[in-house]
Amino acid sequence: MEEAKRWEGRNTEYIGERDRRLLSAFNRSLCQMIDAYDYFGKGSGLSEEDKIARLLLFTPEEKQALSQDCTPNSKLRLQVEHVFQAMAVTLEVETERLMQSMVEMNGEGFGRAIVSSGRLILSSVTLRAGLRFPFTSAAKLEKFALSQMREALDWLGRHQEVAVARKRGHL
């Protein structure tokens, strides 16, 4: 019942059952990342959607201020790290394979973010002075995460032999 309510009012034409499962797991993982960094418990009484909106997403004003000086702040760095960590956790649960995420961003906002399994890079995103990031809406964040996770699962399906060396539980 709560799951059906969650998708109410959203454009879900492109979302199948697997995609809903992925997005639910992604949002849950993202909230766990937020909770881990929420030292003072600001988000302890919030729903998943409110927690993501208030503690992770940027307001349009914050995004505008960020684009003026082109220097990534700590909130932007945290948003990028949380998104890729949550994708890695979601893919690990979905595939039962060990996943890693890595984000590297220089002082001007340029860098790379990847999710990998074994020797296989499943998702690789070039960071260019905040393009794609920061997210200001949950819908855009979910669309980005879902497209990256779909691509990652497709790559894993086509190249399992490369990732098989690091199957979860078999180091």
Backbone as CSV, one residue per row, in Angstrom:
resi,resn,N_x,N_y,N_z,CA_x,CA_y,CA_z,C_x,C_y,C_z
1,MET,0.830,-1.189,0.000,0.000,0.000,0.000,0.874,1.252,0.000
2,GLU,1.851,1.289,0.910,2.749,2.446,0.971,3.568,2.555,-0.316
3,GLU,3.945,1.400,-0.882,4.734,1.395,-2.118,3.933,1.999,-3.270
4,ALA,2.651,1.654,-3.374,1.811,2.215,-4.436,1.628,3.715,-4.242
5,LYS,1.482,4.149,-2.996,1.320,5.567,-2.697,2.568,6.352,-3.080
6,ARG,3.721,5.730,-2.920,4.997,6.385,-3.204,5.089,6.821,-4.667
7,TRP,4.546,6.017,-5.577,4.666,6.305,-7.012,3.490,7.118,-7.530
8,GLU,2.531,7.403,-6.667,1.363,8.183,-7.057,1.779,9.598,-7.464
9,GLY,1.286,10.050,-8.591,1.577,11.409,-9.035,2.880,11.555,-9.803
10,ARG,3.646,10.493,-9.934,4.898,10.570,-10.688,4.680,9.988,-12.078
11,ASN,5.502,10.400,-13.006,5.443,9.866,-14.358,6.100,8.490,-14.334
12,THR,5.286,7.441,-14.250,5.820,6.093,-14.097,5.619,5.240,-15.342
13,GLU,5.399,5.867,-16.481,5.181,5.111,-17.706,6.392,4.253,-18.058
14,TYR,7.582,4.749,-17.750,8.805,4.044,-18.112,9.254,3.059,-17.040
15,ILE,8.514,2.972,-15.944,8.961,2.168,-14.814,8.238,0.830,-14.798
16,GLY,9.012,-0.250,-14.898,8.490,-1.589,-14.740,8.700,-2.045,-13.304
17,GLU,8.335,-3.279,-13.033,8.457,-3.807,-11.669,9.913,-3.836,-11.199
18,ARG,10.826,-4.264,-12.069,12.246,-4.289,-11.693,12.764,-2.881,-11.411
19,ASP,12.343,-1.920,-12.230,12.775,-0.539,-12.026,12.247,0.022,-10.709
20,ARG,11.019,-0.319,-10.365,10.473,0.129,-9.075,11.271,-0.466,-7.924
21,ARG,11.613,-1.739,-8.053,12.419,-2.398,-7.018,13.784,-1.725,-6.898
22,LEU,14.400,-1.425,-8.048,15.703,-0.748,-8.032,15.606,0.634,-7.391
23,LEU,14.591,1.403,-7.764,14.450,2.752,-7.212,14.129,2.733,-5.722
24,SER,13.316,1.773,-5.293,13.025,1.668,-3.857,14.290,1.342,-3.080
25,ALA,15.067,0.391,-3.598,16.326,0.030,-2.934,17.313,1.192,-2.981
26,PHE,17.343,1.913,-4.096,18.235,3.068,-4.219,17.877,4.142,-3.194
27,ASN,16.591,4.476,-3.095,16.163,5.502,-2.135,16.441,5.073,-0.698
28,ARG,16.225,3.801,-0.401,16.516,3.282,0.941,18.009,3.391,1.240
29,SER,18.844,3.003,0.274,20.299,3.098,0.444,20.746,4.544,0.584
30,LEU,20.150,5.417,-0.200,20.487,6.839,-0.138,20.154,7.405,1.240
31,CYS,19.015,7.018,1.785,18.642,7.480,3.128,19.595,6.934,4.187
32,GLN,20.071,5.714,4.007,21.053,5.166,4.947,22.358,5.956,4.886
33,MET,22.760,6.370,3.683,23.967,7.202,3.545,23.760,8.555,4.229
34,ILE,22.585,9.136,4.018,22.281,10.427,4.643,22.299,10.286,6.165
35,ASP,21.679,9.220,6.677,21.652,8.992,8.126,23.056,8.842,8.699
36,ALA,23.935,8.191,7.954,25.301,7.981,8.434,26.048,9.302,8.609
37,TYR,25.707,10.303,7.821,26.376,11.605,7.900,25.560,12.648,8.672
38,ASP,24.404,12.268,9.161,23.524,13.195,9.884,23.842,13.115,11.379
39,TYR,24.926,13.761,11.775,25.440,13.656,13.139,24.466,14.157,14.195
40,PHE,23.677,15.144,13.877,22.787,15.747,14.862,21.345,15.265,14.736
41,GLY,21.097,14.318,13.858,19.770,13.730,13.729,18.710,14.650,13.155
42,LYS,19.104,15.558,12.264,18.142,16.496,11.664,17.062,15.769,10.871
43,GLY,17.401,14.631,10.304,16.445,13.928,9.463,15.831,12.705,10.108
44,SER,15.996,12.530,11.409,15.557,11.294,12.058,14.050,11.068,12.001
45,GLY,13.252,12.116,12.002,11.807,11.942,11.973,11.186,12.106,10.605
46,LEU,12.011,12.211,9.573,11.500,12.479,8.230,11.272,11.193,7.441
47,SER,10.332,11.240,6.513,10.134,10.124,5.584,11.317,10.091,4.614
48,GLU,11.437,9.009,3.854,12.534,8.898,2.884,12.528,10.076,1.914
49,GLU,11.359,10.382,1.363,11.270,11.462,0.373,11.646,12.815,0.965
50,ASP,11.162,13.092,2.178,11.489,14.369,2.827,12.966,14.444,3.186
51,LYS,13.506,13.325,3.630,14.923,13.293,4.008,15.803,13.609,2.802
52,ILE,15.496,12.989,1.673,16.268,13.239,0.453,16.087,14.691,0.010
53,ALA,14.850,15.172,0.044,14.573,16.544,-0.413,15.249,17.590,0.468
54,ARG,15.200,17.410,1.762,15.720,18.441,2.669,17.223,18.365,2.903
55,LEU,17.771,17.145,2.933,19.169,17.004,3.332,20.125,16.704,2.183
56,LEU,19.613,16.368,1.002,20.503,16.011,-0.100,20.321,16.905,-1.324
57,LEU,19.079,17.170,-1.701,18.823,17.948,-2.912,19.123,19.428,-2.696
58,PHE,19.494,20.088,-3.768,19.770,21.524,-3.742,18.495,22.293,-4.055
59,THR,18.377,23.471,-3.513,17.308,24.377,-3.921,17.780,25.068,-5.200
60,PRO,16.863,25.611,-6.002,17.303,26.343,-7.202,18.263,27.490,-6.871
61,GLU,18.051,28.130,-5.731,18.937,29.229,-5.327,20.342,28.719,-5.015
62,GLU,20.424,27.576,-4.321,21.736,26.988,-4.016,22.461,26.595,-5.299
63,LYS,21.700,26.036,-6.241,22.305,25.645,-7.515,22.811,26.864,-8.272
64,GLN,22.035,27.931,-8.282,22.438,29.163,-8.962,23.701,29.738,-8.336
65,ALA,23.769,29.769,-7.012,24.950,30.296,-6.317,26.176,29.446,-6.616
66,LEU,25.967,28.138,-6.729,27.077,27.230,-7.018,27.609,27.447,-8.427
67,SER,26.710,27.703,-9.378,27.143,27.870,-10.767,27.876,29.189,-10.995
68,GLN,27.723,30.138,-10.094,28.384,31.429,-10.279,29.874,31.379,-9.984
69,ASP,30.274,30.605,-8.972,31.707,30.577,-8.655,32.405,29.296,-9.107
70,CYS,31.651,28.305,-9.596,32.204,27.070,-10.177,33.084,26.272,-9.215
71,THR,32.968,26.509,-7.933,33.733,25.746,-6.957,32.779,24.812,-6.229
72,PRO,33.028,23.501,-6.275,32.112,22.577,-5.601,32.196,22.734,-4.085
73,ASN,31.054,22.830,-3.441,31.045,22.912,-1.987,30.902,21.514,-1.388
74,SER,30.918,21.431,-0.080,30.866,20.122,0.577,29.535,19.420,0.329
75,LYS,28.439,20.172,0.195,27.140,19.553,-0.068,27.122,18.891,-1.443
76,LEU,27.721,19.529,-2.437,27.789,18.941,-3.777,28.642,17.677,-3.763
77,ARG,29.802,17.747,-3.130,30.671,16.568,-3.051,29.942,15.408,-2.367
78,LEU,29.241,15.723,-1.283,28.505,14.700,-0.552,27.377,14.129,-1.407
79,GLN,26.677,14.983,-2.169,25.595,14.504,-3.019,26.124,13.506,-4.052
80,VAL,27.214,13.843,-4.708,27.786,12.962,-5.727,28.225,11.643,-5.089
81,GLU,28.921,11.716,-3.961,29.380,10.497,-3.286,28.209,9.628,-2.854
82,HIS,27.194,10.236,-2.247,26.035,9.470,-1.781,25.304,8.788,-2.931
83,VAL,25.139,9.487,-4.037,24.420,8.918,-5.178,25.146,7.677,-5.696
84,PHE,26.455,7.764,-5.855,27.190,6.617,-6.397,27.347,5.494,-5.374
85,GLN,27.468,5.816,-4.105,27.500,4.775,-3.080,26.160,4.048,-3.022
86,ALA,25.070,4.796,-3.095,23.743,4.182,-3.061,23.506,3.308,-4.292
87,MET,23.997,3.738,-5.454,23.875,2.898,-6.652,24.666,1.606,-6.468
88,ALA,25.868,1.690,-5.911,26.688,0.497,-5.695,26.003,-0.467,-4.727
89,VAL,25.449,0.049,-3.653,24.751,-0.803,-2.682,23.537,-1.460,-3.329
90,THR,22.777,-0.700,-4.092,21.589,-1.234,-4.764,21.965,-2.334,-5.749
91,LEU,23.005,-2.106,-6.534,23.449,-3.118,-7.499,23.996,-4.349,-6.793
92,GLU,24.647,-4.156,-5.664,25.170,-5.294,-4.904,24.031,-6.169,-4.393
93,VAL,22.982,-5.556,-3.892,21.824,-6.308,-3.417,21.136,-7.011,-4.585
94,GLU,21.001,-6.321,-5.698,20.308,-6.866,-6.870,21.059,-8.043,-7.496
95,THR,22.382,-7.965,-7.553,23.170,-8.966,-8.279,23.892,-9.964,-7.383
96,GLU,23.954,-9.678,-6.090,24.711,-10.493,-5.136,26.190,-10.570,-5.509
97,ARG,26.693,-9.497,-6.057,28.120,-9.365,-6.373,28.671,-8.151,-5.643
98,LEU,29.915,-8.225,-5.255,30.557,-7.123,-4.559,30.712,-5.939,-5.510
99,MET,30.287,-4.766,-5.069,30.374,-3.541,-5.873,31.181,-2.496,-5.115
100,GLN,31.846,-1.637,-5.862,32.597,-0.525,-5.284,32.213,0.744,-6.025
101,SER,32.244,1.854,-5.307,32.063,3.148,-5.969,33.266,4.007,-5.638
102,MET,33.606,4.893,-6.567,34.725,5.800,-6.361,34.373,7.126,-7.010
103,VAL,34.568,8.202,-6.259,34.323,9.546,-6.780,35.575,10.364,-6.540
104,GLU,36.045,10.995,-7.590,37.183,11.897,-7.464,36.820,13.198,-8.168
105,MET,36.914,14.301,-7.417,36.547,15.605,-7.957,37.588,16.624,-7.496
106,ASN,38.109,17.400,-8.444,39.106,18.409,-8.064,38.423,19.684,-7.573
107,GLY,39.204,20.686,-7.262,38.697,21.928,-6.699,37.829,22.746,-7.630
108,GLU,37.832,22.425,-8.918,37.002,23.144,-9.883,35.762,22.352,-10.295
109,GLY,35.583,21.163,-9.722,34.405,20.362,-10.019,34.581,19.364,-11.140
110,PHE,35.799,19.187,-11.625,36.060,18.207,-12.673,36.510,16.904,-12.032
111,GLY,36.111,15.786,-12.625,36.534,14.507,-12.089,35.774,13.360,-12.718
112,ARG,35.712,12.261,-11.992,35.079,11.048,-12.491,34.435,10.319,-11.322
113,ALA,33.322,9.665,-11.614,32.647,8.813,-10.641,32.385,7.473,-11.314
114,ILE,32.721,6.393,-10.622,32.523,5.064,-11.202,31.887,4.122,-10.185
115,VAL,31.245,3.087,-10.718,30.795,1.936,-9.948,31.373,0.733,-10.665
116,SER,32.034,-0.148,-9.911,32.670,-1.302,-10.541,32.392,-2.569,-9.748
117,SER,32.600,-3.691,-10.425,32.507,-5.006,-9.806,33.655,-5.827,-10.360
118,GLY,34.527,-6.278,-9.469,35.715,-6.973,-9.943,36.536,-6.039,-10.803
119,ARG,36.834,-6.471,-12.016,37.598,-5.631,-12.942,36.716,-4.911,-13.953
120,LEU,35.417,-5.020,-13.780,34.461,-4.459,-14.736,33.894,-3.133,-14.226
121,ILE,34.073,-2.085,-15.004,33.475,-0.789,-14.675,32.052,-0.789,-15.223
122,LEU,31.091,-0.685,-14.324,29.681,-0.770,-14.700,29.067,0.587,-15.013
123,SER,29.557,1.606,-14.368,29.042,2.957,-14.581,30.205,3.925,-14.458
124,SER,30.356,4.787,-15.438,31.423,5.778,-15.421,30.846,7.108,-15.879
125,VAL,30.947,8.105,-15.020,30.395,9.425,-15.319,31.501,10.454,-15.163
126,THR,31.674,11.267,-16.191,32.629,12.365,-16.124,31.955,13.546,-15.444
127,LEU,32.626,14.100,-14.461,32.106,15.267,-13.744,32.755,16.500,-14.346
128,ARG,31.940,17.407,-14.820,32.453,18.624,-15.459,31.815,19.841,-14.830
129,ALA,32.502,20.419,-13.888,32.077,21.671,-13.241,30.605,21.651,-12.840
130,GLY,30.164,20.523,-12.308,28.805,20.452,-11.793,27.736,20.103,-12.804
131,LEU,28.083,19.793,-14.062,27.064,19.368,-15.015,26.455,18.065,-14.514
132,ARG,25.163,17.899,-14.678,24.351,16.812,-14.147,24.119,16.973,-12.653
133,PHE,25.112,17.469,-11.970,25.003,17.693,-10.533,25.059,19.189,-10.308
134,PRO,24.459,19.729,-9.345,23.650,19.102,-8.308,22.209,18.879,-8.776
135,PHE,21.578,17.887,-8.170,20.175,17.616,-8.460,19.306,18.504,-7.590
136,THR,18.256,19.036,-8.198,17.321,19.891,-7.457,15.964,19.228,-7.272
137,SER,15.739,18.090,-7.935,14.462,17.387,-7.771,14.705,15.889,-7.662
138,ALA,13.840,15.237,-6.899,13.948,13.792,-6.717,13.711,13.064,-8.039
139,ALA,12.831,13.593,-8.876,12.535,12.947,-10.159,13.774,12.894,-11.049
140,LYS,14.532,13.994,-11.120,15.751,14.008,-11.935,16.813,13.090,-11.348
141,LEU,16.917,13.071,-10.031,17.868,12.187,-9.360,17.535,10.732,-9.651
142,GLU,16.263,10.359,-9.518,15.843,8.982,-9.764,16.018,8.597,-11.226
143,LYS,15.729,9.519,-12.139,15.902,9.237,-13.571,17.371,8.958,-13.876
144,PHE,18.273,9.783,-13.324,19.707,9.581,-13.518,20.148,8.241,-12.929
145,ALA,19.768,7.979,-11.685,20.188,6.749,-11.013,19.652,5.516,-11.734
146,LEU,18.399,5.563,-12.146,17.807,4.421,-12.833,18.505,4.153,-14.161
147,SER,18.798,5.188,-14.925,19.481,4.976,-16.210,20.877,4.401,-15.986
148,GLN,21.582,4.883,-14.967,22.916,4.358,-14.671,22.844,2.901,-14.202
149,MET,21.862,2.571,-13.363,21.743,1.198,-12.869,21.301,0.244,-13.971
150,ARG,20.409,0.688,-14.864,20.021,-0.152,-16.008,21.240,-0.469,-16.869
151,GLU,22.024,0.568,-17.163,23.229,0.381,-17.971,24.214,-0.549,-17.270
152,ALA,24.363,-0.390,-15.968,25.279,-1.237,-15.199,24.837,-2.697,-15.242
153,LEU,23.553,-2.947,-15.071,23.051,-4.322,-15.116,23.205,-4.919,-16.507
154,ASP,23.031,-4.104,-17.530,23.232,-4.555,-18.904,24.695,-4.946,-19.132
155,TRP,25.620,-4.091,-18.687,27.048,-4.393,-18.823,27.411,-5.667,-18.064
156,LEU,26.878,-5.802,-16.868,27.178,-6.984,-16.065,26.641,-8.243,-16.732
157,GLY,25.455,-8.146,-17.324,24.887,-9.292,-18.032,25.716,-9.709,-19.237
158,ARG,26.314,-8.737,-19.931,27.105,-9.036,-21.125,28.537,-9.451,-20.814
159,HIS,29.055,-9.035,-19.661,30.473,-9.277,-19.360,30.665,-9.888,-17.972
160,GLN,29.877,-10.896,-17.643,29.952,-11.503,-16.311,31.306,-12.129,-16.017
161,GLU,31.955,-12.646,-17.037,33.239,-13.321,-16.811,34.300,-12.369,-16.269
162,VAL,34.187,-11.089,-16.566,35.153,-10.105,-16.061,34.883,-9.810,-14.587
163,ALA,33.623,-9.792,-14.208,33.254,-9.469,-12.828,33.238,-10.688,-11.919
164,VAL,33.243,-11.884,-12.482,33.091,-13.100,-11.683,34.230,-13.300,-10.679
165,ALA,35.374,-12.705,-10.927,36.512,-12.867,-10.021,36.228,-12.294,-8.640
166,ARG,35.296,-11.371,-8.510,35.023,-10.732,-7.223,33.597,-10.997,-6.759
167,LYS,33.090,-12.205,-6.952,31.741,-12.506,-6.503,31.671,-12.387,-4.987
168,ARG,30.602,-11.813,-4.505,30.432,-11.570,-3.071,30.585,-12.870,-2.285
169,GLY,31.404,-12.824,-1.264,31.629,-13.991,-0.428,32.780,-14.860,-0.904
170,HIS,33.322,-14.570,-2.081,34.424,-15.359,-2.637,35.591,-14.447,-2.964
171,LEU,36.273,-13.980,-1.969,37.406,-13.089,-2.193,38.588,-13.941,-2.487
